[in-house]
Amino acid sequence: MAEFDDDLVEDIEEFDVLEDDSPKVMSLTNELDIAVAAWHEDGRWTLGILPDPNDITQIITRLKAQQTNGGSIALISIDEEFFILIRVLGSHISLFLSDVTAALDYEVAEELLEIADIPIPEEDDESGPIGQLEILADLGMNGMEISALCDDAELFPDEQLEAIANRLGFGDQFAELLEL
């Protein structure tokens, strides 16, 4: 039987005791998926990575736990195909999906539409944004700007979210958190 190097054993033991607040794997199925929570408190933005971009219910629960005067926001990108915005402000939940037809292929988009009580699109429906376009209007980004980002076919969803983060004033933190 082979002997283990003592340094390797120490590394394994150290790995086993990682703190719960250490960075989490963003997605077990797709490393391209991202989910970031942002909330404004005491004049500055605070950001954190959400552990499962594909669990809308869990994301909403986590946003509710970060309640501040301006509420909390989730910026989610799935499979380089579409993005989701969720905002919790008091007891009000606002939802936005950059491409309604994503619900035909992605459970997370379908779940969002079900929560928002929006009908699932048909196969022949046109793609386009759906939900509350004015989700960030009181923070300085109106629906027309969000719609223009959705219409820009040159941008990937993570780039669209980075543009939103820049517009809201936490672009540098967003890029640093995701190492963009």
C-alpha positions as a Python dict, from the first residue, in 0.01 Angstrom:
ca = {
    (1, 'M'): (0, 0, 0),
    (2, 'A'): (139, 342, -97),
    (3, 'E'): (228, 597, 167),
    (4, 'F'): (87, 950, 140),
    (5, 'D'): (320, 1246, 150),
    (6, 'D'): (263, 1429, 482),
    (7, 'D'): (226, 1764, 298),
    (8, 'L'): (-53, 1619, 85),
    (9, 'V'): (-232, 1488, 393),
    (10, 'E'): (-214, 1835, 550),
    (11, 'D'): (-354, 1989, 229),
    (12, 'I'): (-642, 1741, 230),
    (13, 'E'): (-716, 1813, 595),
    (14, 'E'): (-709, 2188, 527),
    (15, 'F'): (-949, 2142, 235),
    (16, 'D'): (-1191, 1952, 459),
    (17, 'V'): (-1218, 2243, 702),
    (18, 'L'): (-1290, 2520, 452),
    (19, 'E'): (-1512, 2783, 602),
    (20, 'D'): (-1876, 2799, 492),
    (21, 'D'): (-1828, 3161, 375),
    (22, 'S'): (-1564, 3058, 119),
    (23, 'P'): (-1644, 3107, -250),
    (24, 'K'): (-1894, 2852, -372),
    (25, 'V'): (-1907, 2670, -702),
    (26, 'M'): (-2135, 2884, -915),
    (27, 'S'): (-2294, 2596, -1097),
    (28, 'L'): (-2226, 2226, -1109),
    (29, 'T'): (-2368, 2194, -1459),
    (30, 'N'): (-2240, 2504, -1636),
    (31, 'E'): (-1945, 2720, -1538),
    (32, 'L'): (-2079, 2994, -1767),
    (33, 'D'): (-2376, 3061, -1537),
    (34, 'I'): (-2336, 3352, -1295),
    (35, 'A'): (-2554, 3503, -1027),
    (36, 'V'): (-2462, 3811, -828),
    (37, 'A'): (-2659, 3980, -552),
    (38, 'A'): (-2619, 4355, -504),
    (39, 'W'): (-2760, 4582, -236),
    (40, 'H'): (-2707, 4947, -152),
    (41, 'E'): (-2640, 5033, 210),
    (42, 'D'): (-2482, 5331, 384),
    (43, 'G'): (-2408, 5501, 52),
    (44, 'R'): (-2224, 5211, -108),
    (45, 'W'): (-2297, 4895, -301),
    (46, 'T'): (-2220, 4551, -159),
    (47, 'L'): (-2202, 4247, -387),
    (48, 'G'): (-2190, 3873, -336),
    (49, 'I'): (-2203, 3564, -552),
    (50, 'L'): (-2521, 3358, -525),
    (51, 'P'): (-2448, 2984, -514),
    (52, 'D'): (-2708, 2849, -760),
    (53, 'P'): (-2807, 3064, -1059),
    (54, 'N'): (-3070, 2808, -1156),
    (55, 'D'): (-3279, 2824, -837),
    (56, 'I'): (-3501, 3134, -861),
    (57, 'T'): (-3687, 3058, -536),
    (58, 'Q'): (-3361, 3033, -340),
    (59, 'I'): (-3232, 3354, -500),
    (60, 'I'): (-3548, 3543, -401),
    (61, 'T'): (-3514, 3409, -44),
    (62, 'R'): (-3152, 3528, -28),
    (63, 'L'): (-3247, 3870, -166),
    (64, 'K'): (-3517, 3904, 100),
    (65, 'A'): (-3248, 3842, 363),
    (66, 'Q'): (-3044, 4137, 226),
    (67, 'Q'): (-3321, 4394, 261),
    (68, 'T'): (-3205, 4753, 273),
    (69, 'N'): (-3383, 5081, 191),
    (70, 'G'): (-3310, 5033, -182),
    (71, 'G'): (-3386, 4663, -177),
    (72, 'S'): (-3162, 4402, -330),
    (73, 'I'): (-3098, 4293, -687),
    (74, 'A'): (-2991, 3966, -849),
    (75, 'L'): (-2810, 3980, -1182),
    (76, 'I'): (-2809, 3634, -1342),
    (77, 'S'): (-2659, 3512, -1669),
    (78, 'I'): (-2741, 3164, -1797),
    (79, 'D'): (-2537, 2967, -2049),
    (80, 'E'): (-2431, 3281, -2241),
    (81, 'E'): (-2788, 3287, -2379),
    (82, 'F'): (-2997, 3523, -2165),
    (83, 'F'): (-3003, 3718, -1841),
    (84, 'I'): (-3245, 3758, -1554),
    (85, 'L'): (-3293, 4051, -1317),
    (86, 'I'): (-3472, 4006, -985),
    (87, 'R'): (-3534, 4286, -740),
    (88, 'V'): (-3679, 4256, -394),
    (89, 'L'): (-3793, 4583, -238),
    (90, 'G'): (-3987, 4534, 82),
    (91, 'S'): (-4259, 4281, 5),
    (92, 'H'): (-4252, 4363, -368),
    (93, 'I'): (-4068, 4128, -606),
    (94, 'S'): (-3988, 4246, -960),
    (95, 'L'): (-3878, 4000, -1229),
    (96, 'F'): (-3725, 4052, -1573),
    (97, 'L'): (-3614, 3804, -1841),
    (98, 'S'): (-3409, 3922, -2140),
    (99, 'D'): (-3555, 3661, -2377),
    (100, 'V'): (-3897, 3506, -2321),
    (101, 'T'): (-3823, 3217, -2557),
    (102, 'A'): (-3549, 3097, -2319),
    (103, 'A'): (-3834, 2938, -2122),
    (104, 'L'): (-3871, 2684, -2403),
    (105, 'D'): (-3521, 2546, -2339),
    (106, 'Y'): (-3425, 2641, -1982),
    (107, 'E'): (-3605, 2537, -1664),
    (108, 'V'): (-3479, 2845, -1478),
    (109, 'A'): (-3648, 3077, -1732),
    (110, 'E'): (-3967, 2871, -1718),
    (111, 'E'): (-3963, 2890, -1335),
    (112, 'L'): (-3925, 3269, -1351),
    (113, 'L'): (-4226, 3299, -1584),
    (114, 'E'): (-4432, 3075, -1357),
    (115, 'I'): (-4346, 3285, -1051),
    (116, 'A'): (-4430, 3604, -1245),
    (117, 'D'): (-4755, 3444, -1370),
    (118, 'I'): (-4652, 3502, -1732),
    (119, 'P'): (-4761, 3243, -1989),
    (120, 'I'): (-4494, 3016, -2132),
    (121, 'P'): (-4427, 3115, -2495),
    (122, 'E'): (-4516, 2899, -2793),
    (123, 'E'): (-4252, 2758, -3027),
    (124, 'D'): (-4331, 3019, -3295),
    (125, 'D'): (-4330, 3322, -3060),
    (126, 'E'): (-4068, 3589, -3121),
    (127, 'S'): (-3783, 3635, -2878),
    (128, 'G'): (-3767, 3948, -2670),
    (129, 'P'): (-3761, 4077, -2316),
    (130, 'I'): (-4049, 4020, -2076),
    (131, 'G'): (-4128, 4124, -1724),
    (132, 'Q'): (-4085, 4456, -1553),
    (133, 'L'): (-3872, 4669, -1783),
    (134, 'E'): (-3868, 4952, -1528),
    (135, 'I'): (-3720, 4721, -1262),
    (136, 'L'): (-3420, 4954, -1210),
    (137, 'A'): (-3574, 5289, -1307),
    (138, 'D'): (-3557, 5438, -956),
    (139, 'L'): (-3187, 5346, -943),
    (140, 'G'): (-3111, 5537, -1263),
    (141, 'M'): (-3158, 5285, -1543),
    (142, 'N'): (-3488, 5306, -1729),
    (143, 'G'): (-3664, 5038, -1928),
    (144, 'M'): (-3559, 5183, -2261),
    (145, 'E'): (-3191, 5135, -2168),
    (146, 'I'): (-3253, 4776, -2055),
    (147, 'S'): (-3448, 4706, -2373),
    (148, 'A'): (-3164, 4848, -2586),
    (149, 'L'): (-2917, 4618, -2408),
    (150, 'C'): (-3143, 4319, -2480),
    (151, 'D'): (-3158, 4417, -2848),
    (152, 'D'): (-2779, 4437, -2882),
    (153, 'A'): (-2694, 4102, -3046),
    (154, 'E'): (-2319, 4175, -3017),
    (155, 'L'): (-2322, 4152, -2637),
    (156, 'F'): (-2320, 3831, -2433),
    (157, 'P'): (-2545, 3826, -2123),
    (158, 'D'): (-2252, 3871, -1884),
    (159, 'E'): (-2151, 4181, -2081),
    (160, 'Q'): (-2508, 4310, -2066),
    (161, 'L'): (-2508, 4260, -1689),
    (162, 'E'): (-2171, 4434, -1664),
    (163, 'A'): (-2322, 4731, -1852),
    (164, 'I'): (-2614, 4735, -1607),
    (165, 'A'): (-2374, 4718, -1312),
    (166, 'N'): (-2172, 5008, -1458),
    (167, 'R'): (-2487, 5216, -1507),
    (168, 'L'): (-2597, 5153, -1147),
    (169, 'G'): (-2254, 5242, -1009),
    (170, 'F'): (-2100, 4909, -913),
    (171, 'G'): (-1939, 4800, -1238),
    (172, 'D'): (-1584, 4779, -1102),
    (173, 'Q'): (-1697, 4565, -807),
    (174, 'F'): (-1900, 4343, -1043),
    (175, 'A'): (-1604, 4290, -1278),
    (176, 'E'): (-1367, 4225, -989),
    (177, 'L'): (-1605, 3977, -824),
    (178, 'L'): (-1643, 3779, -1147),
    (179, 'E'): (-1283, 3836, -1257),
    (180, 'L'): (-1398, 3982, -1591),
}
